[in-house]
Amino acid sequence: MGLLKLAALGTLGYVGYKFYEKQKLDRNGVAFADGEPEGQFRNAGPESVGDKPRRAWNKTDEESDESFPASDPPANY
């Protein structure tokens, strides 16, 4: 009986966690800033990311963001 209660409590916790995570995401997803177009891709640049950068972006940061998800780094890296 105790094992059944533990399984029910675990299931309830899992469902609650999934609901919390779903509500936490904004409508565009984690990587998108508000106002970005719907879809899989976003515009490049620090103003288009969901989390504001902690420091100013340099030229290499911007070029890396523009080339993502390509595996090759920018030419001046």
N, C-alpha and C positions, 0 to 999 in steps of 0.2 A: 504494500500500500504506500509506503514511504517513497519507493522508487517511482511510482506513478505520479505522486504529487511533485516530486523533483523534476520529472520530465515535463509535466504541465507548466511548472514555473519557468523552466528553461525555455519552453516554446513561447510562453507569454513574453518573456524578456527579449527573445529574438525578434518577435513581431513588433514589439515596442521600439526596439533599436532601429529596425528597418524603416519604420514609420518616421522616426526622428531624423534619420539620415535623408530620407526623401524630402522632408519638409525643409531641411537645412539648405538644400541646393536651390539656387535661383532658377528662373525659367530658362536661361540659356546654358546653364551648366557651370562648372567650377571655373574654367579658364576664360570665360567670357565676361566682359564688362557690360553693364546695363546699356542698352541701346545698340548693341552689336546685332548683326543680322542672324536669323535662325539658320541652323545647319551645322555641319561638322567643322567648318573652318571659320576663323576669325581674321580680322585685319591685323597687320603687324604693327608693333609699336607698344610703348609702355601705357598709352592711354586706352588700349584695347584689352588689356588683361584684367581679370577679375580682382586679383590682389594687387594693390598699389605697390610699386617697387620701393625698397628701403633706401635705395641710393639712385642717383641719376644714371641713366643708361649712357654708355659710350657707343662709339661707332660699331665696335665688335658685337656688343649686346644686341643692337638693332639688326645687324646683318645676320646674326645667329637666329633671331626671332623670325626674320623674313624667310630664311631657308628651312625652317622647321616644317615638316618632320624628315627632311632629307638627311642622310647620314654624313654627307660631306660638310666640313666646316667652311666658313667663309674664306676667301682667298687670302685675306690679310690677317688671319688668325695666328 
